[in-house]
Amino acid sequence: RMLRASPHAPMPDAGCVLRPVTAVSDALCAELLPIEEAAFPPCERLGGAGLKAFVLQRTNGLLVAEAQRRSVGYCLFARIAPSAFITKVAVASVFRGRGVGSGARG
């Protein structure tokens, strides 16, 4: 299934906005790392440097879910030909079960 996230696409169930990101700032990284740490065991975490490196690759992408002006989840994906494959989805625990992760599927 192809990802088609328009900039600032609303997700009404969670009151979130989905935003494509092309570069990971230190501030954004600081918001996403606790979400990653809560969602994945240590062996599956990218960490700050890994997250930044992943997003910088031209075939990869990052969608960030925001609510109340803070990051509450993210989706990492890899583009291959006309398709994209979701490689990782993480959602802050208080926003789980509210459609944030499924909103990234397009």
PyMOL commands that place a pseudoatom at each C-alpha (Angstrom):
pseudoatom trace, name=CA, resn=ARG, resi=1, chain=A, elem=C, hetatm=0, pos=[0.000, 0.000, 0.000]
pseudoatom trace, name=CA, resn=MET, resi=2, chain=A, elem=C, hetatm=0, pos=[1.397, 3.380, -0.950]
pseudoatom trace, name=CA, resn=LEU, resi=3, chain=A, elem=C, hetatm=0, pos=[1.849, 6.139, 1.627]
pseudoatom trace, name=CA, resn=ARG, resi=4, chain=A, elem=C, hetatm=0, pos=[0.075, 9.320, 0.661]
pseudoatom trace, name=CA, resn=ALA, resi=5, chain=A, elem=C, hetatm=0, pos=[0.364, 11.738, 3.540]
pseudoatom trace, name=CA, resn=SER, resi=6, chain=A, elem=C, hetatm=0, pos=[-0.452, 15.267, 2.674]
pseudoatom trace, name=CA, resn=PRO, resi=7, chain=A, elem=C, hetatm=0, pos=[1.271, 17.892, 4.795]
pseudoatom trace, name=CA, resn=HIS, resi=8, chain=A, elem=C, hetatm=0, pos=[-0.617, 18.356, 8.035]
pseudoatom trace, name=CA, resn=ALA, resi=9, chain=A, elem=C, hetatm=0, pos=[-3.221, 15.673, 7.292]
pseudoatom trace, name=CA, resn=PRO, resi=10, chain=A, elem=C, hetatm=0, pos=[-5.683, 15.580, 10.230]
pseudoatom trace, name=CA, resn=MET, resi=11, chain=A, elem=C, hetatm=0, pos=[-6.437, 12.391, 12.153]
pseudoatom trace, name=CA, resn=PRO, resi=12, chain=A, elem=C, hetatm=0, pos=[-9.770, 13.134, 13.850]
pseudoatom trace, name=CA, resn=ASP, resi=13, chain=A, elem=C, hetatm=0, pos=[-9.840, 10.150, 16.241]
pseudoatom trace, name=CA, resn=ALA, resi=14, chain=A, elem=C, hetatm=0, pos=[-6.780, 11.335, 18.141]
pseudoatom trace, name=CA, resn=GLY, resi=15, chain=A, elem=C, hetatm=0, pos=[-6.927, 15.064, 17.431]
pseudoatom trace, name=CA, resn=CYS, resi=16, chain=A, elem=C, hetatm=0, pos=[-3.543, 14.748, 15.720]
pseudoatom trace, name=CA, resn=VAL, resi=17, chain=A, elem=C, hetatm=0, pos=[-1.913, 16.128, 12.616]
pseudoatom trace, name=CA, resn=LEU, resi=18, chain=A, elem=C, hetatm=0, pos=[0.422, 14.006, 10.503]
pseudoatom trace, name=CA, resn=ARG, resi=19, chain=A, elem=C, hetatm=0, pos=[3.405, 15.931, 9.148]
pseudoatom trace, name=CA, resn=PRO, resi=20, chain=A, elem=C, hetatm=0, pos=[6.175, 14.780, 6.784]
pseudoatom trace, name=CA, resn=VAL, resi=21, chain=A, elem=C, hetatm=0, pos=[9.690, 15.580, 8.057]
pseudoatom trace, name=CA, resn=THR, resi=22, chain=A, elem=C, hetatm=0, pos=[12.809, 15.774, 5.880]
pseudoatom trace, name=CA, resn=ALA, resi=23, chain=A, elem=C, hetatm=0, pos=[15.421, 16.546, 8.578]
pseudoatom trace, name=CA, resn=VAL, resi=24, chain=A, elem=C, hetatm=0, pos=[15.440, 15.644, 12.269]
pseudoatom trace, name=CA, resn=SER, resi=25, chain=A, elem=C, hetatm=0, pos=[16.406, 18.532, 14.542]
pseudoatom trace, name=CA, resn=ASP, resi=26, chain=A, elem=C, hetatm=0, pos=[17.789, 17.955, 18.029]
pseudoatom trace, name=CA, resn=ALA, resi=27, chain=A, elem=C, hetatm=0, pos=[14.488, 19.223, 19.490]
pseudoatom trace, name=CA, resn=LEU, resi=28, chain=A, elem=C, hetatm=0, pos=[12.414, 16.778, 17.421]
pseudoatom trace, name=CA, resn=CYS, resi=29, chain=A, elem=C, hetatm=0, pos=[14.817, 13.984, 18.262]
pseudoatom trace, name=CA, resn=ALA, resi=30, chain=A, elem=C, hetatm=0, pos=[14.355, 14.752, 21.978]
pseudoatom trace, name=CA, resn=GLU, resi=31, chain=A, elem=C, hetatm=0, pos=[10.571, 14.390, 21.532]
pseudoatom trace, name=CA, resn=LEU, resi=32, chain=A, elem=C, hetatm=0, pos=[10.751, 11.143, 19.522]
pseudoatom trace, name=CA, resn=LEU, resi=33, chain=A, elem=C, hetatm=0, pos=[13.342, 9.221, 21.545]
pseudoatom trace, name=CA, resn=PRO, resi=34, chain=A, elem=C, hetatm=0, pos=[11.136, 8.670, 24.629]
pseudoatom trace, name=CA, resn=ILE, resi=35, chain=A, elem=C, hetatm=0, pos=[8.373, 7.390, 22.323]
pseudoatom trace, name=CA, resn=GLU, resi=36, chain=A, elem=C, hetatm=0, pos=[10.843, 4.993, 20.693]
pseudoatom trace, name=CA, resn=GLU, resi=37, chain=A, elem=C, hetatm=0, pos=[12.181, 3.840, 24.073]
pseudoatom trace, name=CA, resn=ALA, resi=38, chain=A, elem=C, hetatm=0, pos=[8.667, 3.050, 25.320]
pseudoatom trace, name=CA, resn=ALA, resi=39, chain=A, elem=C, hetatm=0, pos=[7.670, 1.255, 22.106]
pseudoatom trace, name=CA, resn=PHE, resi=40, chain=A, elem=C, hetatm=0, pos=[10.704, -0.891, 21.276]
pseudoatom trace, name=CA, resn=PRO, resi=41, chain=A, elem=C, hetatm=0, pos=[13.196, -3.093, 23.130]
pseudoatom trace, name=CA, resn=PRO, resi=42, chain=A, elem=C, hetatm=0, pos=[16.800, -1.800, 23.169]
pseudoatom trace, name=CA, resn=CYS, resi=43, chain=A, elem=C, hetatm=0, pos=[17.886, -4.065, 20.313]
pseudoatom trace, name=CA, resn=GLU, resi=44, chain=A, elem=C, hetatm=0, pos=[15.288, -2.486, 17.969]
pseudoatom trace, name=CA, resn=ARG, resi=45, chain=A, elem=C, hetatm=0, pos=[15.865, 1.199, 18.789]
pseudoatom trace, name=CA, resn=LEU, resi=46, chain=A, elem=C, hetatm=0, pos=[17.612, 3.503, 16.331]
pseudoatom trace, name=CA, resn=GLY, resi=47, chain=A, elem=C, hetatm=0, pos=[18.552, 6.191, 18.838]
pseudoatom trace, name=CA, resn=GLY, resi=48, chain=A, elem=C, hetatm=0, pos=[19.127, 9.810, 17.883]
pseudoatom trace, name=CA, resn=ALA, resi=49, chain=A, elem=C, hetatm=0, pos=[22.000, 9.315, 15.455]
pseudoatom trace, name=CA, resn=GLY, resi=50, chain=A, elem=C, hetatm=0, pos=[20.306, 6.341, 13.787]
pseudoatom trace, name=CA, resn=LEU, resi=51, chain=A, elem=C, hetatm=0, pos=[17.021, 8.195, 13.384]
pseudoatom trace, name=CA, resn=LYS, resi=52, chain=A, elem=C, hetatm=0, pos=[18.743, 11.196, 11.815]
pseudoatom trace, name=CA, resn=ALA, resi=53, chain=A, elem=C, hetatm=0, pos=[20.768, 8.973, 9.466]
pseudoatom trace, name=CA, resn=PHE, resi=54, chain=A, elem=C, hetatm=0, pos=[17.668, 7.023, 8.401]
pseudoatom trace, name=CA, resn=VAL, resi=55, chain=A, elem=C, hetatm=0, pos=[15.748, 10.167, 7.475]
pseudoatom trace, name=CA, resn=LEU, resi=56, chain=A, elem=C, hetatm=0, pos=[18.673, 11.642, 5.538]
pseudoatom trace, name=CA, resn=GLN, resi=57, chain=A, elem=C, hetatm=0, pos=[18.702, 8.735, 3.077]
pseudoatom trace, name=CA, resn=ARG, resi=58, chain=A, elem=C, hetatm=0, pos=[16.822, 9.919, -0.006]
pseudoatom trace, name=CA, resn=THR, resi=59, chain=A, elem=C, hetatm=0, pos=[14.751, 6.737, -0.278]
pseudoatom trace, name=CA, resn=ASN, resi=60, chain=A, elem=C, hetatm=0, pos=[13.485, 6.943, 3.310]
pseudoatom trace, name=CA, resn=GLY, resi=61, chain=A, elem=C, hetatm=0, pos=[10.961, 9.158, 5.022]
pseudoatom trace, name=CA, resn=LEU, resi=62, chain=A, elem=C, hetatm=0, pos=[9.496, 10.162, 8.364]
pseudoatom trace, name=CA, resn=LEU, resi=63, chain=A, elem=C, hetatm=0, pos=[5.945, 11.150, 9.270]
pseudoatom trace, name=CA, resn=VAL, resi=64, chain=A, elem=C, hetatm=0, pos=[5.417, 12.699, 12.706]
pseudoatom trace, name=CA, resn=ALA, resi=65, chain=A, elem=C, hetatm=0, pos=[2.053, 12.722, 14.453]
pseudoatom trace, name=CA, resn=GLU, resi=66, chain=A, elem=C, hetatm=0, pos=[1.515, 15.897, 16.489]
pseudoatom trace, name=CA, resn=ALA, resi=67, chain=A, elem=C, hetatm=0, pos=[-1.118, 16.804, 19.056]
pseudoatom trace, name=CA, resn=GLN, resi=68, chain=A, elem=C, hetatm=0, pos=[-1.230, 19.886, 21.243]
pseudoatom trace, name=CA, resn=ARG, resi=69, chain=A, elem=C, hetatm=0, pos=[1.979, 21.113, 19.552]
pseudoatom trace, name=CA, resn=ARG, resi=70, chain=A, elem=C, hetatm=0, pos=[4.048, 18.100, 20.575]
pseudoatom trace, name=CA, resn=SER, resi=71, chain=A, elem=C, hetatm=0, pos=[5.096, 14.890, 18.877]
pseudoatom trace, name=CA, resn=VAL, resi=72, chain=A, elem=C, hetatm=0, pos=[3.007, 11.887, 19.915]
pseudoatom trace, name=CA, resn=GLY, resi=73, chain=A, elem=C, hetatm=0, pos=[4.128, 9.312, 17.365]
pseudoatom trace, name=CA, resn=TYR, resi=74, chain=A, elem=C, hetatm=0, pos=[6.034, 8.629, 14.191]
pseudoatom trace, name=CA, resn=CYS, resi=75, chain=A, elem=C, hetatm=0, pos=[6.238, 6.392, 11.156]
pseudoatom trace, name=CA, resn=LEU, resi=76, chain=A, elem=C, hetatm=0, pos=[9.466, 5.554, 9.336]
pseudoatom trace, name=CA, resn=PHE, resi=77, chain=A, elem=C, hetatm=0, pos=[9.167, 4.270, 5.796]
pseudoatom trace, name=CA, resn=ALA, resi=78, chain=A, elem=C, hetatm=0, pos=[11.315, 3.295, 2.831]
pseudoatom trace, name=CA, resn=ARG, resi=79, chain=A, elem=C, hetatm=0, pos=[10.384, 4.196, -0.740]
pseudoatom trace, name=CA, resn=ILE, resi=80, chain=A, elem=C, hetatm=0, pos=[10.923, 1.511, -3.361]
pseudoatom trace, name=CA, resn=ALA, resi=81, chain=A, elem=C, hetatm=0, pos=[9.859, 2.291, -6.944]
pseudoatom trace, name=CA, resn=PRO, resi=82, chain=A, elem=C, hetatm=0, pos=[6.238, 3.564, -6.817]
pseudoatom trace, name=CA, resn=SER, resi=83, chain=A, elem=C, hetatm=0, pos=[5.607, 2.055, -3.367]
pseudoatom trace, name=CA, resn=ALA, resi=84, chain=A, elem=C, hetatm=0, pos=[6.650, 2.620, 0.213]
pseudoatom trace, name=CA, resn=PHE, resi=85, chain=A, elem=C, hetatm=0, pos=[7.117, 0.125, 3.006]
pseudoatom trace, name=CA, resn=ILE, resi=86, chain=A, elem=C, hetatm=0, pos=[6.508, 1.028, 6.625]
pseudoatom trace, name=CA, resn=THR, resi=87, chain=A, elem=C, hetatm=0, pos=[9.566, 0.030, 8.609]
pseudoatom trace, name=CA, resn=LYS, resi=88, chain=A, elem=C, hetatm=0, pos=[8.657, 1.333, 12.067]
pseudoatom trace, name=CA, resn=VAL, resi=89, chain=A, elem=C, hetatm=0, pos=[5.639, 2.889, 13.813]
pseudoatom trace, name=CA, resn=ALA, resi=90, chain=A, elem=C, hetatm=0, pos=[5.690, 4.168, 17.384]
pseudoatom trace, name=CA, resn=VAL, resi=91, chain=A, elem=C, hetatm=0, pos=[2.976, 5.997, 19.311]
pseudoatom trace, name=CA, resn=ALA, resi=92, chain=A, elem=C, hetatm=0, pos=[3.130, 7.538, 22.788]
pseudoatom trace, name=CA, resn=SER, resi=93, chain=A, elem=C, hetatm=0, pos=[1.277, 5.292, 25.234]
pseudoatom trace, name=CA, resn=VAL, resi=94, chain=A, elem=C, hetatm=0, pos=[-1.432, 7.854, 26.067]
pseudoatom trace, name=CA, resn=PHE, resi=95, chain=A, elem=C, hetatm=0, pos=[-2.322, 8.104, 22.356]
pseudoatom trace, name=CA, resn=ARG, resi=96, chain=A, elem=C, hetatm=0, pos=[-2.377, 4.374, 21.576]
pseudoatom trace, name=CA, resn=GLY, resi=97, chain=A, elem=C, hetatm=0, pos=[-5.678, 2.921, 20.425]
pseudoatom trace, name=CA, resn=ARG, resi=98, chain=A, elem=C, hetatm=0, pos=[-6.841, 6.278, 19.032]
pseudoatom trace, name=CA, resn=GLY, resi=99, chain=A, elem=C, hetatm=0, pos=[-5.930, 5.857, 15.355]
pseudoatom trace, name=CA, resn=VAL, resi=100, chain=A, elem=C, hetatm=0, pos=[-2.551, 7.579, 15.371]
pseudoatom trace, name=CA, resn=GLY, resi=101, chain=A, elem=C, hetatm=0, pos=[-0.598, 4.632, 13.965]
pseudoatom trace, name=CA, resn=SER, resi=102, chain=A, elem=C, hetatm=0, pos=[-3.223, 3.634, 11.420]
pseudoatom trace, name=CA, resn=GLY, resi=103, chain=A, elem=C, hetatm=0, pos=[-3.387, 7.265, 10.215]
pseudoatom trace, name=CA, resn=ALA, resi=104, chain=A, elem=C, hetatm=0, pos=[0.121, 6.841, 8.821]
pseudoatom trace, name=CA, resn=ARG, resi=105, chain=A, elem=C, hetatm=0, pos=[-1.031, 4.139, 6.415]
pseudoatom trace, name=CA, resn=GLY, resi=106, chain=A, elem=C, hetatm=0, pos=[-2.708, 6.715, 4.163]
for i in range(1, 106): cmd.bond("trace and resi %d" % i, "trace and resi %d" % (i + 1))
show_as sticks, trace
zoom trace
